[in-house]
Amino acid sequence: MATTDRQATTLALAHALSAAERGLAVIPLSRTKLPALRSPHRDDGSLTAPCHGECGTFGHGVYDASTDPVRIRELFAAAPWATGYGIACGLPPHHLIGLDLDTKSGTDSSAALRELALRHLFTIPDTVVVLTPSGGRHLWLTGPPDAAVPNSAGRLAPGIDIRGAGGYLVGPGSRTDHGIYGTAPGTAHLAPAACPPALLRLLLPPPRPTHPATHPSAGDQGQGLVQFVLAAHEGQRNTRLFWAACRAYENGIGPALVAPLVDAALNTGLTEREARATIASAARMTGHRP
């Protein structure tokens, strides 16, 4: 191993141990941001149920995560090629939730988050912010113990991924193929702030309907989503349409709202082809057939 890699591993271990002192459970990561230890069951065709570490060996991703310095040193000793560390989300005591504001998708994820905040009347509190090598940001928030926030990509808004239960965030100080992750100035000393209740409601999956065979009418909620699209300015049109379509499908009114959403999108300047493609993407993202 090159000297620089040995130094990166030593630094990653030091950062991981420091994070563990703050109550954050960690695992070693490779330069690709994936868990450094491969699954011991990758070639085991006889495994009938997922193993989450019950076998007693390393290589189970976030299920290996620990705050115990002895175990963390053992994990890094088993992965001497690790150059970073991941912080498991959803675990006590912080029940960490990560908002990943991406810059590679061509959308303004920060603007999308501000729109959501204005629409749903919440503000993002001062909290830990980690800067990614690509120019993105990870915002650290905490959730209540009884709320398991799922992982998602683009569900909240285009360009915003959520890291929740079963997911992990690349820890500051990690070195990857694309560069080094670091805390934003003035945030390293902060504790992760509590997720605003209004934002938490958006992050949690909608409650299952009592009678799955019935579907609510579009009603006022559908009209509100249509108006949300109609209010879009240039640069917001696809973002607003995608967000509204996701909410419609999640609440069982997606099929009934396709035509009104398309009409609203046409009024904002999108073509019918663009509008239907965006709505179809929202349907797929929420697990529905467009």
Sequence and secondary structure as in RCSB ss.txt:
>XXXX:A:sequence
MATTDRQATTLALAHALSAAERGLAVIPLSRTKLPALRSPHRDDGSLTAPCHGECGTFGHGVYDASTDPVRIREL
FAAAPWATGYGIACGLPPHHLIGLDLDTKSGTDSSAALRELALRHLFTIPDTVVVLTPSGGRHLWLTGPPDAAVP
NSAGRLAPGIDIRGAGGYLVGPGSRTDHGIYGTAPGTAHLAPAACPPALLRLLLPPPRPTHPATHPSAGDQGQGL
VQFVLAAHEGQRNTRLFWAACRAYENGIGPALVAPLVDAALNTGLTEREARATIASAARMTGHRP
>XXXX:A:secstr
  HHHHHHHHHHHHHHHHHHHTT  EEEE TTSSBSS  TTTT TT  S  SSTTS S  GGGG B  HHHHHHH
HHH TT  EEEEESS TTTTEEEEEE STTSS HHHHHHHHHHHHT    S  EEE TTS EEEEEE  TT    
 EEEEEETTEEEE TT EEE TT EETTEE EE TTTTT   EE  HHHHHHHS     SSTT     HHHHHHH
HHHHHT  TTTHHHHHHHHHHHHHHTT HHHHHHHHHHHHHHHT  HHHHHHHHHHHHHHTT   
